[in-house]
């Protein structure tokens, strides 16, 4: 079944992509949820016209995403967390914590656009995360998890 995505769908594609999916996935999930429409010949023509009109705007979005990527790579992000002996954390650091750290440094990035290798961080140290700023622009961001200075 051929569909046109109306929104970004994780592990499938981005908005306005033409995708091939199994019939049940398309009929029972994507179309009822409003995530996709059937790719008829008229829908394909409308999509092609919309993409042609949006090409200029898309280039500006890519340029803005590249500028944000440069800002992110220059940031030094340190996340403090409670840790026990051997540098093991009480709990873990995830994408929500990293999103909050970006927000405190002035960059508004949603947690769904951040991926940490391995999912979560459970030890002190330096790590990398991948931030998707645009469908074509991804940025590698270094961050460090440090022991919090609280004393009981």
C-alpha positions as CSV (number, residue, x, y, z in Angstrom):
1,X,0.0,0.0,0.0
2,X,1.4,3.4,-1.0
3,X,0.7,6.3,1.3
4,X,1.7,10.0,1.7
5,X,2.7,10.9,5.2
6,X,1.0,13.9,6.7
7,X,3.3,14.0,9.8
8,X,6.7,12.6,10.8
9,X,6.4,8.9,11.8
10,X,9.2,7.4,13.8
11,X,11.2,4.7,11.8
12,X,9.0,5.2,8.7
13,X,9.5,8.6,7.2
14,X,9.0,12.4,7.3
15,X,6.1,14.6,6.5
16,X,5.2,14.5,2.7
17,X,7.2,11.4,2.1
18,X,5.8,8.7,-0.2
19,X,6.1,5.4,1.6
20,X,5.3,1.8,1.0
21,X,3.7,0.0,4.0
22,X,1.8,-3.2,4.6
23,X,-2.0,-3.0,4.0
24,X,-2.9,-3.6,7.7
25,X,-0.5,-1.0,9.0
26,X,-1.8,1.6,6.6
27,X,-5.5,0.9,7.0
28,X,-5.7,0.2,10.7
29,X,-3.1,2.7,12.1
30,X,-1.7,5.3,9.8
31,X,-4.9,6.5,8.1
32,X,-7.2,6.4,11.1
33,X,-4.7,8.3,13.3
34,X,-4.4,11.0,10.6
35,X,-0.8,10.3,10.0
36,X,-1.1,9.4,6.3
37,X,-3.4,9.6,3.3
38,X,-3.8,7.2,0.4
39,X,-1.4,8.0,-2.5
40,X,-3.8,8.3,-5.4
41,X,-2.7,9.9,-8.6
42,X,-4.4,13.2,-7.8
43,X,-2.9,13.2,-4.3
44,X,0.6,12.7,-5.8
45,X,0.1,15.6,-8.2
46,X,-1.0,17.9,-5.3
47,X,2.1,16.7,-3.3
48,X,4.4,17.4,-6.2
49,X,3.1,20.9,-6.6
50,X,3.3,21.6,-2.8
51,X,6.9,20.3,-2.7
52,X,7.9,22.6,-5.7
53,X,6.4,25.6,-3.9
54,X,8.0,24.7,-0.6
55,X,11.6,24.2,-2.0
56,X,12.7,27.8,-1.3
57,X,11.3,27.8,2.3
58,X,12.9,24.4,2.9
59,X,16.4,25.8,2.1
60,X,16.0,28.6,4.6
61,X,14.9,26.0,7.3
62,X,18.1,24.0,6.5
63,X,20.3,27.1,6.8
64,X,18.7,27.9,10.2
65,X,19.2,24.3,11.4
66,X,22.9,24.4,10.4
67,X,23.3,27.7,12.4
68,X,21.7,26.0,15.5
69,X,23.9,23.0,14.9
70,X,27.0,25.2,15.2
71,X,25.7,26.8,18.4
72,X,25.0,23.4,19.9
73,X,28.5,22.0,19.1
74,X,30.1,25.0,20.9
75,X,28.0,24.5,24.0
76,X,29.6,22.8,27.1
77,X,26.8,20.9,28.7
78,X,27.3,19.5,32.2
79,X,24.5,17.7,33.9
80,X,24.9,17.2,37.7
81,X,23.4,14.0,39.2
82,X,23.6,12.2,42.5
83,X,26.2,9.4,42.3
84,X,27.4,6.7,44.6
85,X,30.7,4.9,44.8
86,X,32.4,4.1,41.6
87,X,30.6,6.8,39.7
88,X,27.3,4.9,39.4
89,X,24.3,7.2,39.3
90,X,21.2,7.0,41.5
91,X,18.7,6.8,38.6
92,X,19.7,7.7,35.1
93,X,20.1,10.7,32.7
94,X,17.8,10.6,29.6
95,X,16.7,12.7,26.8
96,X,14.4,14.8,29.0
97,X,17.3,15.8,31.2
98,X,19.4,16.7,28.1
99,X,16.4,18.7,26.7
100,X,16.2,20.6,30.0
101,X,19.9,21.3,29.9
102,X,19.6,22.7,26.3
103,X,16.7,24.9,27.5
104,X,18.7,26.3,30.4
105,X,21.4,27.3,27.9
106,X,18.9,29.0,25.6
107,X,18.2,26.4,22.9
108,X,14.7,25.0,22.7
109,X,14.9,21.4,21.6
110,X,12.2,18.8,22.2
111,X,13.3,15.5,23.8
112,X,11.9,13.4,20.9
113,X,14.6,14.9,18.6
114,X,17.4,13.8,20.9
115,X,19.0,10.3,20.8
116,X,21.5,9.1,23.4
117,X,23.6,6.1,22.4
118,X,22.4,3.3,24.6
119,X,19.2,5.1,25.6
120,X,20.1,6.4,29.0
121,X,23.3,7.3,30.9
122,X,23.9,5.5,34.2
123,X,27.5,6.5,35.0
124,X,29.5,9.7,35.4
125,X,31.5,10.7,32.4
126,X,31.5,12.2,28.9
127,X,28.9,11.1,26.4
128,X,27.5,12.0,23.0
129,X,24.0,12.6,21.8
130,X,22.6,13.0,18.4
131,X,20.1,15.9,17.9
132,X,17.9,16.0,14.8
133,X,17.3,19.6,13.9
134,X,15.8,19.0,10.5
135,X,15.2,15.9,8.3
136,X,18.6,16.5,6.6
137,X,20.5,18.1,9.5
138,X,21.7,16.1,12.5
139,X,24.2,17.3,15.1
140,X,26.5,15.4,17.5
141,X,26.5,17.1,20.9
142,X,29.0,16.2,23.7
143,X,27.8,16.4,27.3
144,X,29.2,15.5,30.6
145,X,27.5,13.9,33.6
146,X,29.2,15.2,36.8
147,X,28.6,14.4,40.5
148,X,26.3,16.9,42.2
149,X,28.0,18.9,45.0
150,X,25.2,18.4,47.6
151,X,26.2,17.2,51.0
152,X,23.7,15.8,53.5
